[in-house]
Amino acid sequence: MKTRLLVITLLPALLVFLVVGLTGAGNAQGNQHPVMPEATLFSISPASFANEVNMPVTIQVSDLSGILSATLGTVGLRNLEVISSTQITALVPWSIAAGTYTLTV
C-alpha cells in the first residue's frame, strides 16, 4: 500500500479562524445577547502529516468559548475534545486529500 504525504500548510494569510456565536444585537424587549469573544489561532500540531490514517492534531487558540466544530476546508475534524480553555484535540480523517487547507473553528 502506497502512502501519500498530506501537507497542511497554515500560513497566517491563508488561515481563517471563525468563532460562531451571537451577534450581540438586542431583541424587542431590549435584552442584550452576550458577544462571543473572537479567538486567535496560535498553532496546529502537526502542521503536515501522511494521510490514509486518522491523524490526531492539537489546536491552540486564545479562547475556546463556543467552539463546537472544526474543519480543514470542507472536511470536518472528528472527536473534538476540549483539553483546556485554549487547547482542543481532534482527528483529521484518513480520507482527506493531499493539499493545503484553511482551518475553520
C-alpha distances in whole Angstrom, upper triangle without the diagonal:
4,6,10,13,15,19,22,25,28,31,34,35,32,32,34,35,37,39,40,43,47,49,52,54,57,58,61,63,62,59,57,53,51,49,46,45,43,40,39,35,35,31,28,26,23,24,20,17,13,12,10,12,16,18,21,24,27,30,33,36,40,41,39,41,40,37,35,32,29,27,25,26,26,24,25,24,24,26,29,31,34,34,38,40,38,34,32,28,25,22,20,18,14,14,17,16,16,20,23,25,28,29,31,33
4,7,10,13,16,19,22,25,28,32,32,29,30,32,33,35,37,39,42,46,48,51,53,56,57,60,62,61,58,56,52,50,48,45,44,41,38,37,33,33,29,26,24,21,21,17,14,11,10,9,12,16,17,21,23,26,28,32,34,38,39,37,40,39,36,34,31,28,26,23,24,25,22,24,24,24,26,29,31,34,34,37,39,36,33,31,27,25,21,19,17,14,14,15,14,14,17,20,22,26,27,30,31
4,7,9,13,16,19,22,25,28,29,26,27,29,30,32,34,35,39,43,44,47,50,53,54,57,59,58,55,52,49,47,45,41,40,38,35,33,29,29,25,22,20,17,17,14,11,7,7,7,9,13,13,17,19,22,25,28,31,34,36,34,37,36,32,31,28,25,23,20,21,22,20,22,20,21,23,25,27,30,30,33,35,33,29,27,24,21,18,16,14,11,12,13,12,11,14,17,19,23,23,26,28
4,6,10,13,16,19,22,25,26,23,24,26,27,30,32,33,37,41,42,45,48,51,52,55,57,56,53,50,47,45,43,39,38,35,33,31,27,27,24,20,19,16,15,12,9,6,6,8,10,13,13,17,18,22,23,26,29,33,34,32,35,35,31,30,26,23,21,18,19,20,18,20,19,21,23,25,27,30,30,33,34,31,28,26,23,21,18,15,14,11,11,11,9,8,11,14,16,20,21,24,26
4,6,10,12,16,18,22,23,20,21,23,25,27,30,32,35,39,40,43,46,49,50,54,55,54,51,48,45,43,40,37,36,33,30,28,24,24,20,17,16,13,12,8,6,4,6,9,11,13,12,15,16,19,20,23,26,30,31,30,33,33,29,28,25,22,19,16,17,19,17,19,18,20,22,23,25,28,28,30,32,29,26,24,21,19,16,14,14,11,12,11,9,7,9,12,14,17,18,22,24
4,6,10,13,16,19,20,17,17,20,21,24,26,28,31,35,36,39,42,45,46,50,51,50,48,45,41,39,37,33,32,29,26,25,21,21,18,14,13,11,10,6,5,5,5,9,10,12,10,13,13,16,18,21,23,27,28,27,30,29,25,25,21,18,15,12,14,16,14,16,15,17,20,20,23,25,25,28,29,26,23,21,19,16,14,11,11,10,10,8,7,4,6,8,10,14,15,18,20
4,6,10,12,16,17,14,15,17,19,22,25,27,30,34,35,38,40,44,45,49,50,49,47,43,40,38,35,32,30,27,24,22,19,19,15,13,12,10,7,4,6,8,9,13,14,14,12,14,13,16,16,19,21,25,26,25,29,28,25,25,21,18,15,12,13,16,15,17,16,18,21,21,23,25,25,27,28,24,22,20,18,17,15,12,14,13,13,11,9,6,6,6,9,12,13,17,19
4,6,9,13,14,11,11,14,15,18,21,23,27,30,31,34,37,40,42,45,47,45,43,40,36,34,31,28,27,23,21,18,15,15,12,10,10,9,6,5,8,10,11,14,15,14,12,13,11,13,13,16,18,21,23,22,25,25,21,22,18,15,12,9,10,14,13,14,13,17,19,18,21,22,22,24,24,21,19,18,16,15,14,11,13,13,14,11,10,8,6,5,6,9,9,13,15
4,6,10,11,9,9,12,14,18,21,23,27,30,31,33,36,40,42,45,47,45,43,39,36,34,31,27,26,22,20,17,14,14,11,10,11,10,6,7,10,13,14,18,18,18,15,16,13,15,14,16,17,20,22,22,25,25,22,23,20,16,14,11,12,16,15,17,16,19,22,20,22,23,23,24,24,21,19,19,18,17,17,14,17,17,18,14,13,11,8,5,7,8,10,14,16
4,6,8,6,6,9,11,15,18,20,24,27,27,30,33,36,38,42,43,41,39,36,33,30,27,24,22,19,16,13,10,11,9,8,10,11,7,9,13,16,17,20,20,19,16,16,13,13,12,13,14,17,19,19,22,22,19,21,18,14,13,10,12,15,15,16,16,19,21,19,21,21,22,22,22,18,17,17,17,16,17,15,18,19,19,16,16,14,11,8,7,7,8,11,13
4,5,5,6,10,12,16,19,22,25,28,28,30,33,36,39,42,44,42,40,36,33,31,28,25,22,19,17,13,11,11,10,11,13,14,10,12,16,19,20,24,24,23,20,20,17,17,14,15,15,17,20,21,24,24,21,23,21,17,16,13,14,18,18,20,19,22,24,22,24,24,24,24,23,20,19,20,20,20,20,18,21,22,23,19,19,16,13,10,10,9,10,13,16
4,5,5,8,10,14,17,20,22,25,25,27,30,33,36,40,41,39,37,33,31,28,25,22,19,16,14,11,9,10,10,12,15,16,13,15,19,22,23,27,26,25,22,22,18,17,14,14,13,15,18,19,22,22,20,22,20,17,16,14,15,19,20,20,20,23,25,23,24,23,24,23,22,18,19,19,20,21,22,20,23,25,25,22,21,20,16,13,12,10,11,13,15
4,6,8,11,14,18,20,23,26,25,28,30,33,36,39,41,39,37,34,31,29,25,23,21,17,16,13,12,14,14,15,18,19,15,17,21,24,24,28,28,27,24,24,21,20,18,18,17,18,20,21,24,24,22,24,22,18,17,15,15,18,20,21,21,25,27,25,27,26,27,26,25,22,22,22,23,23,24,22,24,26,26,22,21,20,16,12,12,10,12,13,16
4,6,10,13,16,19,22,25,25,27,30,33,35,39,41,39,37,34,31,29,25,23,21,17,16,14,12,14,13,14,16,17,13,15,18,21,21,24,25,24,21,22,18,19,16,17,16,18,20,21,23,23,20,22,19,16,14,12,11,15,16,18,18,22,24,22,24,24,26,26,24,21,21,21,21,20,21,19,21,23,22,18,18,16,13,9,8,6,9,11,14
4,6,10,13,16,19,22,22,25,27,31,33,37,38,36,34,31,28,26,22,20,18,14,13,10,9,11,11,11,14,15,12,15,18,21,21,24,24,22,20,19,16,16,13,14,13,15,16,17,19,19,17,18,16,13,12,10,10,14,15,16,16,20,22,19,21,21,22,22,21,18,17,17,18,18,19,17,20,22,22,18,18,17,14,10,8,5,6,8,11
4,6,10,12,16,19,19,21,24,27,29,33,35,33,31,27,25,23,19,17,15,12,11,10,9,12,13,13,16,18,15,18,20,23,22,25,25,23,21,20,17,17,14,14,13,14,15,15,17,17,14,16,14,11,10,10,10,13,14,15,15,19,21,18,20,20,22,22,20,17,17,17,18,18,19,17,20,22,22,19,19,19,16,13,10,6,6,6,8
4,7,10,13,16,16,19,22,25,27,31,32,30,28,25,22,20,16,13,12,9,7,7,7,11,11,12,16,17,16,18,21,24,23,26,25,23,21,19,16,15,11,12,10,11,12,12,13,13,11,13,12,10,10,11,12,14,15,14,14,17,19,16,18,17,19,18,16,14,14,14,16,16,18,17,20,23,23,20,21,21,18,15,12,8,7,5,6
4,6,9,12,13,16,18,22,24,27,29,27,25,22,18,17,14,11,10,8,8,9,10,13,15,15,19,20,19,21,24,26,25,28,27,24,22,21,18,17,14,14,11,12,11,11,12,11,9,11,10,9,11,12,13,14,15,14,15,18,19,16,18,17,19,19,16,15,15,15,17,17,19,18,21,24,24,21,23,23,21,18,14,11,9,6,6
4,6,10,11,13,16,20,21,25,26,24,22,19,15,13,11,8,8,6,7,10,11,14,16,16,20,22,21,24,26,28,27,29,28,25,23,22,19,17,14,14,11,11,10,9,8,7,7,9,10,10,12,15,15,16,17,15,16,18,18,15,16,15,18,17,14,13,14,14,17,17,19,20,22,26,26,23,25,26,24,21,18,14,12,8,6
4,7,9,12,15,17,19,22,24,22,20,17,14,12,10,8,10,9,10,13,15,18,19,19,23,25,24,26,28,30,29,30,29,26,25,23,21,20,17,17,14,15,13,11,10,7,7,8,9,11,13,16,16,16,17,15,16,18,19,16,17,16,19,19,16,16,17,16,18,18,21,21,23,26,26,24,26,27,25,23,19,16,14,10,8
4,7,9,12,14,16,19,20,19,16,13,10,9,7,6,9,9,11,15,17,20,22,22,26,28,27,30,31,33,32,34,32,29,28,26,24,22,19,19,16,16,13,12,9,7,9,10,12,14,17,20,20,20,21,19,19,21,21,18,19,17,21,19,16,17,19,18,21,21,24,24,26,30,30,28,30,31,29,27,23,20,17,14,11
4,6,8,10,12,16,17,15,13,10,7,7,6,6,10,11,14,18,20,23,25,26,29,31,31,33,35,37,36,37,36,33,32,30,28,26,23,23,19,18,16,15,12,10,12,14,16,18,20,23,23,23,24,22,23,24,24,21,22,21,24,22,19,20,22,22,24,24,27,28,30,33,33,31,33,34,33,30,26,23,21,17,15
4,6,9,11,15,16,14,13,10,7,8,6,8,11,12,15,18,21,24,26,27,31,33,32,34,37,39,38,39,38,35,34,32,30,28,25,24,21,20,17,17,14,13,15,17,18,20,22,24,24,24,26,24,25,27,27,24,25,24,27,25,22,22,24,24,27,27,30,30,32,35,35,33,34,36,33,31,27,23,22,18,17
4,6,9,13,14,11,10,6,5,6,5,8,11,13,16,19,22,26,28,29,33,35,34,37,39,42,40,42,41,38,37,34,32,30,27,26,22,20,18,18,15,14,17,19,21,23,25,28,27,27,29,27,28,30,30,26,27,25,27,25,22,23,25,26,29,29,32,33,35,38,38,36,38,39,37,34,30,27,25,21,20
4,7,10,11,9,9,6,6,9,9,12,14,16,20,23,26,29,31,33,36,38,37,40,42,44,43,45,44,40,39,38,35,33,30,29,26,24,21,22,18,17,20,21,24,25,27,30,29,29,31,29,31,32,32,29,30,28,31,29,26,27,29,29,32,32,35,35,37,41,40,38,40,41,39,36,32,29,27,24,22
4,7,8,5,5,5,6,10,11,14,17,19,23,26,29,32,35,36,39,41,40,43,45,47,46,48,46,43,42,40,38,36,33,32,28,27,24,24,20,19,23,24,26,28,30,33,33,32,34,32,33,34,34,32,32,30,33,31,27,29,31,31,34,35,38,38,40,44,43,41,43,44,42,39,36,32,31,27,25
4,6,5,6,7,8,12,14,17,20,22,25,29,31,35,37,38,41,43,42,45,47,49,47,48,47,44,43,41,39,38,35,34,31,29,26,26,22,21,24,24,27,29,31,34,34,33,35,33,34,35,35,32,33,31,34,33,29,31,33,33,36,36,38,39,40,44,44,42,44,45,43,41,37,34,32,29,27
4,5,8,10,12,15,17,20,24,26,29,32,35,38,41,41,45,47,46,49,50,52,51,52,51,47,47,45,43,42,38,38,35,33,30,30,26,24,28,28,30,33,35,38,37,36,38,36,38,38,38,36,37,35,38,36,33,35,37,37,39,39,42,43,44,48,47,45,47,49,47,44,41,38,36,32,31
4,6,9,11,15,17,21,24,26,29,33,36,39,41,42,45,48,47,50,51,53,52,53,52,48,48,46,44,42,39,38,35,33,30,29,26,25,28,28,31,34,36,39,39,38,40,37,39,39,39,36,37,35,38,36,33,35,37,37,40,40,43,44,45,49,48,47,49,51,49,46,43,39,37,34,32
4,6,10,13,15,18,21,24,27,31,34,37,39,40,44,46,45,48,50,52,51,52,51,48,47,44,42,40,37,36,33,31,28,28,24,23,27,28,31,33,35,38,38,37,39,37,38,39,38,36,36,34,36,34,31,33,35,35,39,39,42,43,44,48,48,46,48,49,47,45,41,38,36,32,30
4,7,10,12,16,19,21,25,28,31,34,36,38,41,43,43,46,47,50,48,50,48,45,44,41,39,37,34,33,30,28,25,25,21,20,24,25,28,30,33,36,36,35,37,34,35,36,35,32,32,30,33,31,27,29,32,32,35,36,39,40,42,45,45,44,46,47,45,43,39,36,34,30,28
4,6,9,12,15,18,21,25,28,30,33,34,37,40,39,42,44,47,45,47,46,42,41,39,36,34,31,30,26,24,21,21,18,17,21,22,25,27,30,33,33,33,34,32,32,33,33,30,30,28,30,28,24,26,29,29,32,33,36,37,39,43,43,41,43,44,42,40,36,32,30,27,25
4,6,9,12,15,18,22,25,28,30,31,34,37,36,39,41,43,42,43,42,38,37,35,33,31,28,27,23,22,19,18,15,14,17,18,21,24,26,29,30,29,31,28,29,30,29,26,26,24,27,25,21,23,26,26,29,30,33,33,35,39,39,37,40,41,39,36,33,29,27,23,21
4,6,9,12,15,19,22,24,27,28,31,34,33,36,38,41,40,42,40,36,35,33,30,28,25,24,20,18,15,15,12,11,15,17,20,22,25,28,28,28,29,27,27,28,27,24,24,21,24,21,18,20,22,23,26,27,30,32,34,38,38,36,38,39,37,35,31,27,25,22,19
4,6,9,12,16,19,22,24,26,29,31,31,34,36,39,38,40,38,35,33,31,28,26,23,21,18,16,13,14,11,11,14,16,18,20,23,25,26,26,27,25,25,27,27,23,23,21,23,21,17,18,21,22,25,26,29,30,32,36,36,34,36,37,34,32,28,24,22,19,17
4,6,9,13,15,18,21,22,25,28,27,30,32,35,34,36,35,31,30,27,25,22,19,18,14,13,10,10,7,7,10,13,15,17,19,22,23,23,24,22,22,23,23,20,20,17,20,17,14,15,17,18,21,22,25,26,29,32,33,30,33,33,31,28,25,21,19,16,13
4,6,10,13,15,18,20,23,26,25,29,31,34,34,36,34,31,29,26,23,21,17,15,12,10,7,9,7,9,11,14,16,17,20,22,23,24,25,23,22,24,24,20,20,17,19,16,13,13,16,17,20,22,25,26,29,32,33,30,32,33,30,27,24,21,18,15,13
4,7,10,13,16,18,21,24,22,26,28,31,31,33,32,29,27,25,21,19,15,14,10,9,8,9,9,10,11,14,15,15,17,19,20,21,22,21,20,23,23,19,20,17,19,17,13,12,15,16,19,20,23,24,27,30,31,28,29,29,27,24,21,17,15,13,11
4,7,9,12,14,17,20,19,23,25,28,28,31,29,26,24,21,18,16,12,10,6,5,5,7,8,10,10,13,14,13,16,17,19,20,21,19,18,20,20,17,17,15,16,14,11,9,12,13,16,18,21,21,24,27,28,26,27,27,25,22,19,16,13,11,9
4,6,9,12,15,18,17,20,23,26,27,30,28,26,23,21,17,15,11,9,5,5,7,9,12,14,12,16,16,14,16,16,18,20,21,20,19,21,21,18,18,16,17,15,12,10,12,13,16,18,21,21,24,27,28,25,26,26,23,20,17,14,12,11,10
4,6,8,12,14,13,17,19,23,23,26,25,22,19,17,14,11,8,6,4,7,9,10,13,15,12,15,14,12,14,14,16,18,18,17,16,19,19,16,16,15,15,14,13,9,10,11,14,15,18,17,21,24,25,22,23,22,20,17,15,12,9,10,9
4,7,10,13,12,16,19,22,23,27,25,23,19,17,13,11,8,5,5,7,10,12,15,17,15,18,17,15,16,16,18,21,21,20,18,20,20,17,17,16,15,14,13,9,10,12,14,16,18,18,22,24,26,23,24,23,21,18,16,14,12,13,13
4,6,9,8,12,15,19,20,23,21,19,16,14,10,8,6,5,7,10,13,13,17,19,16,18,17,14,15,14,17,20,19,18,16,18,18,16,16,15,15,14,14,11,10,11,12,13,15,15,19,21,23,20,21,20,18,15,14,13,11,13,12
4,6,6,9,12,15,16,19,18,16,12,10,7,6,4,6,9,13,14,14,18,19,15,17,15,12,12,11,15,17,16,15,13,15,16,13,14,14,14,15,15,12,10,10,9,10,12,12,15,17,19,17,18,17,16,13,12,12,9,12,12
3,5,8,10,13,15,18,16,14,10,9,5,5,7,9,12,15,17,17,21,21,18,19,17,14,15,13,17,19,17,17,14,15,16,14,15,15,14,16,17,14,11,11,10,11,11,11,15,16,19,17,18,17,16,15,14,14,12,15,15
4,6,7,10,12,16,14,13,9,8,6,7,9,12,15,18,20,19,23,24,20,21,19,15,15,13,17,19,17,17,14,16,17,16,16,17,17,18,20,17,14,13,11,12,11,11,14,15,17,15,16,15,15,14,13,15,13,16,17
4,7,11,13,16,15,14,11,11,8,10,10,12,15,18,20,20,23,24,20,21,19,15,14,12,14,17,16,16,14,17,18,17,18,19,19,20,21,18,15,15,13,13,13,11,15,15,17,14,15,13,12,10,10,12,11,14,16
4,7,9,13,13,13,10,11,10,12,13,16,18,22,24,23,27,27,23,23,20,17,15,12,15,17,16,17,15,17,19,19,20,22,21,23,24,21,19,17,15,14,13,11,13,13,15,12,12,10,10,9,11,13,13,17,18
4,7,10,10,10,8,10,10,13,15,18,21,24,26,25,28,28,24,24,21,18,16,13,16,18,16,17,15,16,18,18,20,22,22,24,26,23,20,18,15,14,12,10,12,11,13,11,11,9,11,12,13,15,15,18,20
4,7,7,9,8,11,12,16,18,21,24,28,29,27,31,30,26,26,23,20,18,15,17,19,16,17,16,17,19,20,22,24,24,27,29,26,23,21,18,16,13,11,11,9,11,10,10,9,11,13,14,17,17,21,22
4,5,7,8,11,13,16,18,22,24,28,29,27,30,29,25,24,21,18,16,13,15,16,13,15,14,15,17,19,21,24,24,27,29,26,23,21,17,15,12,9,8,5,7,7,8,7,11,13,14,17,17,20,21
4,7,9,13,15,19,21,24,27,31,31,29,32,31,27,25,22,20,18,16,18,18,14,16,15,15,17,19,22,25,26,29,31,29,25,22,19,16,12,10,8,4,6,8,9,10,14,16,17,20,20,22,23
4,6,10,12,16,19,22,25,29,29,27,30,29,25,24,20,18,17,16,18,18,15,15,13,13,15,17,19,22,23,26,28,26,23,20,16,13,10,9,7,4,8,9,12,12,15,17,17,20,19,21,22
4,7,10,13,16,19,22,26,26,23,26,25,21,20,17,15,14,14,16,16,13,12,10,9,11,13,15,18,19,22,25,23,19,16,13,10,6,6,5,4,8,9,12,14,16,17,16,18,17,19,19
4,6,10,13,16,19,23,23,21,24,24,20,19,16,14,14,13,16,17,13,13,10,10,11,12,14,17,17,20,22,20,17,14,10,8,5,5,7,7,10,10,13,13,15,16,15,17,15,17,17
4,7,10,13,17,20,20,18,22,21,18,17,15,13,13,13,17,18,14,13,9,9,9,10,11,13,13,16,19,17,13,11,7,6,4,6,9,10,14,13,16,16,17,17,16,17,15,16,16
4,7,10,13,17,17,16,19,19,16,16,14,11,12,12,15,17,14,13,9,10,11,10,11,12,12,15,16,14,11,8,6,5,6,7,11,13,15,14,16,16,16,16,14,15,12,14,13
4,7,10,13,14,13,17,17,14,15,14,12,13,13,17,19,16,15,11,12,12,10,10,10,9,11,13,10,7,6,4,7,9,10,14,16,19,17,20,19,19,17,16,15,12,14,12
4,7,10,11,10,14,15,12,13,12,10,12,12,15,17,16,14,11,13,13,10,10,10,10,11,11,8,6,5,6,8,11,12,15,18,20,18,20,20,19,17,14,13,10,11,10
4,7,9,9,13,15,12,15,14,12,15,15,18,20,19,17,15,16,16,13,12,10,10,9,9,6,5,7,9,12,15,16,19,22,24,21,24,23,22,19,17,15,12,13,11
4,6,7,10,12,11,14,14,12,15,16,18,20,20,18,16,18,17,14,14,11,11,10,8,5,6,8,11,14,17,18,21,24,26,23,25,25,23,20,18,15,12,12,10
4,7,10,12,12,15,16,15,18,19,21,23,23,21,19,21,20,17,16,13,13,11,8,5,8,11,15,17,20,21,25,28,29,27,29,28,26,23,21,18,15,14,12
4,6,9,9,13,14,14,17,19,21,23,22,20,19,20,19,15,14,11,12,9,6,5,8,11,14,16,20,21,25,28,29,27,29,29,28,25,22,19,16,14,11
4,6,6,9,11,11,15,17,20,21,20,17,16,17,16,12,11,8,10,8,6,6,7,8,12,14,17,19,22,25,27,25,27,28,26,24,21,18,15,13,9
4,6,9,12,13,17,20,22,22,22,19,18,19,17,14,13,10,13,11,8,9,11,11,15,17,20,22,24,28,29,27,30,31,29,27,23,20,17,14,11
4,6,9,12,15,18,20,20,20,17,16,17,16,13,13,11,14,13,11,12,13,12,15,16,19,21,23,27,27,26,28,30,28,26,22,20,16,13,10
4,6,8,12,15,17,17,16,13,13,13,13,10,10,9,12,12,10,11,11,9,12,12,16,17,19,23,24,22,25,26,25,23,19,16,13,10,7
4,7,11,14,16,15,15,11,11,11,11,8,10,10,14,14,13,14,13,11,12,12,14,16,17,21,22,20,24,25,24,23,19,17,14,11,8
4,7,11,13,12,11,8,7,9,9,7,10,11,14,15,15,15,13,10,11,10,12,12,14,18,18,17,20,21,21,19,16,14,11,8,6
4,7,10,10,9,6,6,8,10,8,11,12,15,16,16,14,13,10,10,8,10,10,12,16,16,14,17,18,17,16,12,10,7,6,4
4,6,6,5,4,5,9,12,11,14,15,18,19,19,17,16,13,12,10,10,9,11,14,14,11,13,15,14,13,9,8,6,5,6
4,6,5,6,7,11,14,13,16,18,20,21,21,19,17,15,14,11,11,8,10,13,12,9,11,11,10,9,5,6,5,6,9
4,6,8,10,14,17,16,20,21,23,24,24,22,20,18,17,15,14,11,12,15,13,10,11,12,10,9,5,5,6,7,11
4,6,10,13,16,16,19,21,24,25,25,23,22,19,18,15,14,12,12,14,12,10,11,13,12,12,9,9,9,9,12
4,7,9,13,13,17,19,22,24,24,22,20,17,16,12,11,8,8,11,9,7,10,12,12,12,9,10,10,10,12
4,6,10,10,14,16,19,21,21,20,18,14,13,10,9,8,8,12,11,10,13,15,15,15,12,12,10,9,10
4,7,7,11,13,16,18,19,17,15,11,9,6,6,5,7,10,11,10,13,15,16,15,12,12,10,10,10
4,6,9,12,15,18,19,18,15,11,9,6,5,7,7,11,12,12,16,18,19,19,16,16,13,13,12
4,6,10,12,15,17,17,14,10,8,5,6,9,10,13,15,16,19,21,22,22,19,19,16,15,14
4,7,9,12,13,13,10,7,6,4,7,10,12,16,17,17,20,22,22,21,18,17,14,13,11
4,6,9,11,12,9,5,5,6,10,13,15,18,21,20,23,24,25,24,21,20,16,16,13
4,6,7,8,6,4,7,9,13,16,18,21,24,23,26,27,26,25,22,20,17,16,12
4,7,8,5,5,7,10,14,17,20,23,25,24,27,28,28,26,23,22,18,18,15
4,5,5,7,10,13,17,20,23,26,28,27,30,30,29,27,25,23,19,19,15
4,6,8,12,15,19,21,24,27,29,28,30,31,30,27,24,22,18,17,14
4,7,11,14,17,19,23,26,28,26,28,28,27,24,22,19,16,15,12
4,7,10,14,16,19,22,24,23,25,25,24,22,20,18,15,15,12
4,7,10,13,16,19,21,20,23,23,23,21,18,17,13,13,10
4,7,10,13,16,18,17,20,21,21,20,17,17,13,14,12
4,7,9,12,15,14,17,18,19,18,16,15,12,13,11
4,6,9,11,11,15,16,17,17,15,16,13,14,14
4,7,9,8,11,12,13,13,12,13,11,13,13
4,5,6,10,12,14,15,14,15,14,15,16
4,6,9,10,13,15,15,17,17,18,19
4,6,9,12,15,14,17,17,18,20
4,7,9,11,10,13,13,15,17
4,6,9,10,13,15,17,19
4,7,9,13,15,18,20
4,6,10,12,16,19
4,7,10,13,16
4,6,9,13
4,6,10
4,7
4
